[in-house]
Amino acid sequence: MTEGLLNIDSSAVRKPRPVGLCQWAFPDPRGANALGLVARGGDFEPETLLEAYRNGIFPWPHEDEDFLWFSPARRAVIPAGGLHISRRLRRSLRKGVFTASLDRRFAEVMAACADREEGTWITPEYQRGFRKLHELGWAHSVETWNAEGKLAGGLYGVAVGGLFAAESMFYRVDDASKAALVALMAHLEARGFLLVDVQLPTPHLERMGAITISRGEYLASIGRAVRLDVRF
């Protein structure tokens, strides 16, 4: 259980505002190539991004090409109630090492996630699109703060119905990104969300409860999740 482990300030969360119809028609993700590439082209307008997530597709810029859309054959997800918190992390959180907030520093969290020595897919065009989505109340950030009130870590993603599609996370203090994930799951469970999509499996995410399912299972799961009448 994640409840009660972190003090979470949700006062900055905005209600989602309506967006227009997407001008693009995404191909069926089941036709993705061996790398999971579904389509190229389009834009990062809010309606385009939301249409992609509703169809099990996410943007993943590569090198000099921004508008690439993917749906991998194997997808990593964390089901509601499925987060694993180690005893060490649980003890740390109970000591009040971190506090958490939602949507207070969205742009700063995105910029921190993009600040990687090895390079990043979080391009300027991608960031502009997600900032627009955030202003409309669909993209969200979780921030974790240390005892001195400094930003220690965080994550961001998109909420559609009962699906939260997590995009990236960062930390400046050990365990700060894990604490952000704990805060996210606690909030989503309280709001009635079904699923957190973390895209691709990593040992770190698997230790925290991520499981890997097939594309078909994922599409069936989000088909149910995005129709839920719940809000971030």
N, C-alpha and C positions, 0 to 999 in steps of 0.2 A: 504493500500500500504506500502511496505517496502523500496522502493527506497529512497535513500538520508538520511536515518536515521543513518547510520554508515559509517565511512570510512573503506573500505575493501581492504587490500593488497592481491592481487592474484598472485603476481609475482613468488611464489614458486610452483605453480601448475604444475604438469608434465602431458604430453600427455600419454594416456594409451598405453602400449606396448603389442604386441600379446602374448597370452599364449597358451599352448598346449591343446589337447583334454583331457577331464576328463576321468579317467579310471574307474569311478564308474557310475552306472545307478541308479538314484534316483527313488524311487517309486512315483506313482501319489499321490500328496499331499491330494487329496480328499479322500484317504484311511487312513488318519491319525486317531489315536485312540482318545478317549475322551479328553485326555490331549493335543492333537495336535502333538504328536510324530509321525513322518513319518518314520524315520530310525535311526539306530545306526551303528557306524563303519565308516570306511573311513579315511580321513585325512583332514588337513587344508591347503593343497597345493592351490595355486592361482586358478588353473583350477577347483578344487573341489568347492571352495567357490563361484566362479562365476556361475558355473552350478547350485548350490543350489539357489542363488538369482534369476537367470533367471526363475527358476521353482517355485518361491513363497515360498521358504524354507530358514530358517536361522539356524545357529548353536547356541546351547544353552547348554553349558556344565553344568552338575549337579554333585555335590559331587565329587566322584573320577572317573567320566566317562566324558572324553572330547568330544567324537564324537557322539553327539546327535543332531538330526535335526528335526526342528519343523515347522508346519504350522497350527496355531490356527484356530478354526472355526470362530472366530470373529477377525478382524484385524483393528488396528487403523492406519489411514493415514491422512495426511494433503494435500489436493489437491492444485495445483498451484493457487495462489491468495487467499487461504483460511486461511492464518495465521491471528489470532486476536491479536492485540497489545493493551493492556490497555492504557488508557490516561496517567496514572502515568508512565508506562514504556516508552511511546512515549516521554513524557516530559524529562525524564531522558536521553534518547538517544540523543535528540536534544541538550541537554546541553554538549554533548561530554564526558560523563562519561567514555565511553569505545571506543576503536578502535578495529578493527577485522583484522584477517589475515587467510589465507588458506594454509594448508600444511607446515607451518613453524615448528611445534613441534608435529608431529604426535605421535611419541613414548611417549612423555611426557604427551600428552592428554590421550592416552590409559592407561598409568600407573596411572594417576590421577583418571580416571573413575573406575579403579580397586581398588583403595584405599578406601574401605568402611568398616566401623566397623562391619556391619552386614554380611560381607562376600561378595564374588563376583563370577560370572560365568566367569569372564575374566581371565582365567588361563594362566600360562606361555606358554603352547602349543598354545593356542588360540592367544595370543599376537604375538608369532613368525609368525604364519600364516598371520595375518593381517599386520604385518610389511612388509612381503614379498609382499603382495598385494599392499601396499602403494608404495613400491619401483618400482613396475611395473606401477604405475599411475592409479590404480583402487580404492584404498581405500584413503579416504581424511579426513582431520581434519579441524575444524574451531576453532580458538583461539580468545579469547577476552582479551584485555589488559587494565589495569587501567591507570590512568593519570601518574603514576610513571613508566610505562613500565613493570609492573609485570603481569605475567599470572594470570588472574582472573577467567577464566572459559573456557569451550570448549565442543566440541562434535566430534564424528567421525562416519564414515559409509562408504558405498560402493556405487559407481555410476555405473549403467549399462544402457546404452541408456538414456532414459528420466526418469529413476527411481533412486531415492536416498534412500537407505536403511539405516536409522539412527540406530546406535547400542547403544550408551550410551552417557551421558553428565555428566558434573560435574561443580561445582562452588566453588570458594573460597571467593567470594564477592557477596553480594546479587544482583540478577538480571543478573549476568554474564552469566549463562547458557541460560537464556531467550534471552539475547543479541546475543549469538552465534546462536540461532535458527533464530532470525531475520536476521542476516548476511547470514546464509545458504539460507533461503528462497529468499532473495533479489538476491543472486548470481544465484540460480537455475532458478528463474523466468526470469532473464536476458539471461540465456543460453537456455531457451526453454524446461526445464524439466516439466514433467506432474504431478509427484507424489512423495511425501515423505512418506515412510513407517516408522512408529514409533512403529510397532509391537503390543504392548498391550496397551489398554487405561488406562490412569491415570487421576485423576482430574486436575492435573497440565497441562497435554497436552490438555485435553478437553477445558480448559479455553483459551488455545492458538489456538484453532481452529481445533483440531483433531476430526475426525468423525470415527465411527466404522461401518465397512461393513462386509458382509459375506465373507467366504473363496472364494466362487464362484465369487462374485463381484471383489474381490481382484485379483484373477487369471486372470480374463478378463481384468482388468485395467492394470496389469503389462505386459500382453501379448501385449498390444498396446505400453506401455511405453518403454519396452526394445528394441523394433524394431526402435525407433526413432534414427535418425542420429544426436545426440547432444553429446557434451562432457563437462565434468566438467571444 
